Amino acid sequence: MLTLNYQYRIYPDQSQEERLLEIMEVCRSAYNYALREIKDWCNSRKCSIDRCSLVSEYIIPVDAKFPSELTQLNQLPKAKKEFPNLKQVPSQVLQQTIKQLHRAWDFFRERGYGFPRFKKFGQFKSILFPQFKESPLLFPPYEGGLGGMWQINLPKIGKIRINVHRPIPDGFKVKQVRVIRKADRWYVSICIQLDVDVPDPQPHGHPLGVDIGLEKFLATSDGVLVKPPKFFKKMQSELKLLQRRLSRKQKRSKNYEKQRIKVARMHHKISNTRKDFHYKQAHALCDAGDMIFMEDLDYRITSQGMLGKEMLDGGFGQFRTITQQVCWKRGKYFDVVEARGSSQTCPNCGVHVKKDLSVRVHKCPECKYEADRDVAAASVLRNRGLNLVRRDSSERKQPATDGVSPQERSVGGLGNQS
């Protein structure tokens, strides 16, 4: 099953925008109410057996079951009779709000941290329409010699103008539609599916190692160097001015809301320009090579250091994810390799060459190989990726003797060595 997400911008009129904001606010209140039930049940199980709290105590029957997802979904019809404003929201949208809460709860139980939080006013910015009998996209016929505009038909909202800047491929069916609010703009993320199996790209063609850093956004093994654009640092002074003006406004006033929208627009502009740059660089890499190898690093850890602002401004994790997606769409092979010691190894002879961060040129004392430090690191990543590909291909081609697969043989060998 092939699943894709296409995002388009929509243009609701004033009444439709008010309707969407009202639906989001009702969903936010339902989310908070369901979370309150979960927190009350958890707090009622925390009190000591032989004493009670001096401040307050949660009195819930001992045999009361945990408010699970199924329980809270079954309570929605009764809640609509008690709270009539819930009827203004499509039933499936309300159900998806409860499911979203329990996905966060299950994620918290798996990790052990990250308890779901209450949504403040304005923090609930998307709603999901999970099911459609037929495609909600509509295109009116030509009238009076003028072409109409695409529309999307959503339950209890109506037909909204939509900019379909790229058509949906033939054969795909619309499964879900998520309405998203970013600053004062509205978008829809349409999930489309096609019943077909697409194999993953196999290693082939020209290999390309990619090294990512702060001084140079990326360096390839072919010698291509790209400077970091630093979108946030370029617009930081303007953003700082807008935020200072926002801090002087009275909260929840009309002037505060107008200024808040300006700040949100600036953040939205920075995010869009960064993502556009990432997509262009990902396509440029696919044009230059057929196999892309990048370093396997956890950028969340490196963004917590003294250069955290520069790391977050680069968006390296997002760039790696976008590159992987673009490679899959264009039939290019993508893989991550071990990054440890890539800048301290000679790509020509493999000798360990120790150098500080201030040294920007790699000079090997053994083979006299000389190149830019980042280009040499990208070449090391390329060599490691090729070795990984050769190892995987040899394991697949190796015949299985005695009914034992290559993976089981290697695991057994490691077990005997240990």
Residue, then its C-alpha position, 0 to 999 in steps of 0.5 A: m500500500l502506497t501512502l502519500n501526503y499532499q499539502y495545499r493551501i485553502y482560502p476559507d471565507q470569514s464565516q468558514e474561518e469562524r466555524l473552523l476556529e469554533i470546531m478547534e476550540v470545542c475539540r480543545s475543550a474535549y481533549n482537556y476534559a478527557l485528559r482531566e479524567i485520566k489525571d484524576w484517576c491517576n491521582s486517586r491511586k497515589c494517596s497513601i493507604d494509612r493517611c490522607s493529604l492535608v490539602s485535598e484528596y481525589i475521591i474516586p471509587v476503588d473499583a472505578k476502571f481506568p478511562s480508556e480510549l474505548t470508554q471515553l469514546n462510548q461516553l461521547p453520545k451522552a456528553k452531547k446531551e449534556f454539552p450541546n456545543l459538542k453537536q457542532v463538531p462532526s462526530q468523527v472529528l471529535q472521536q479523533t481528538i480522543k484518539q489523539l490524546h490516547r496516542a500521546w498517553d501510550f507514547f508516554r507509557e512506552r518512554g516513561y516521560g512526556f505526560p500529556r499536557f493540557k492545551k491552552f487557548g490557541q494551541f489546538k491548531s489542527i483537526l482530522f477528518p478521517q473518512f470520506k465516501e468519495s473524493p472531497l475535491l471538487f472542480p466546478p465547470y467553466e461558466g461564462g468563459l471563466g474557469g472555476m477554482w478547485q474546492i474541497n467539501l468538508p462536513k459541517i463546514g461546506k465548500i472551501r476554495i483550495n489551491v491545487h498547485r499539483p494534481i493528485p495522481d491517477g488511481f489514488k484515493v483520498k483517505q483522510v484530510r487534516v485541516i491545519r492553521k499556521a499563523d493566519r493561514w490555513y492548509v489541508s494535508i490530504c492523505i492519498q493511498l494506492d493499492v500497489d507495492v513499490p520496492d525500495p531502491q537498490p544500490h546502483g550508480h555513482p556514490l556520494g558521501v555528504d558531510i553536514g556542519l556549521e561552517k559549511f551546510l554540506a560538503t560532498s565527496d565530489g567537492v561541492l561545498v554549500k554555505p549555510p543560509k542561516f535564515f533565523k539569524k538573518m531575520q532575528s533582529e526583525l523578529k526580536l523587534l516584533q516580540r518586544r512590541l508583543s510583550r508590551k501589549q495587554k494579553r487577550s486584547k485586539n492589539y495583542e492578537k494582531q501583534r501575535i499574528k505578525v510574530a507567527r507570520m515571521h516564524h512561518k516565513i523562516s520555517n518555509t524558507r528553510k524547508d524550501f532550501h532543504y528540498k532544493q539541496a536534496h534534489a541537487l544531491c539526487d541529481a549529482g549521485d545515485m547512492i547518498f550516504m549521510e552520517d548517523l548522528d543524533y542532532r537533538i543532543t548536539s543542539q543542546g550545546m553552546l552552538g545550539k542556536e546554529m544547530l537548530d537554525g540549520g535544521f539538519g535532522q529535517f534535512r536528512t529526513i527530506t533527503q531520504q524521502v526525495c531519494w525514495k521518490r526519485g529511485k536513489y539509494f539512501d543510507v546512514v553510516e557511522a560518523r565516529g572519526s570521519s573527520q580524523t581519517c584519511p579517505n585515501c589510505g585510511v590512516h588516523v590523522k588527528k586535527d583540531l577544529s581550527v584545522r580546515v584542510h586535511k593533509c595526510p602525512e603518509c600518502k600526502y593526500e590533501a583536501d578540504r576537511d569537510v570534503a575528506a570527511a564526506s569521502v570517508l562517509r562514502n567509503r564506509g557506505l560502499n563497504l556497508v553495501r558490499r558487505d550486505s550484498s556478499e551476505r545475500k549472495q553467500p549460499a546457506t549451508d546446513g540450513v543456516s542463514p547468513q544472519e544466523r551464522s554471523v550471530g552464532g559466530l559473534g556469540n562464540q567469540s564472546 
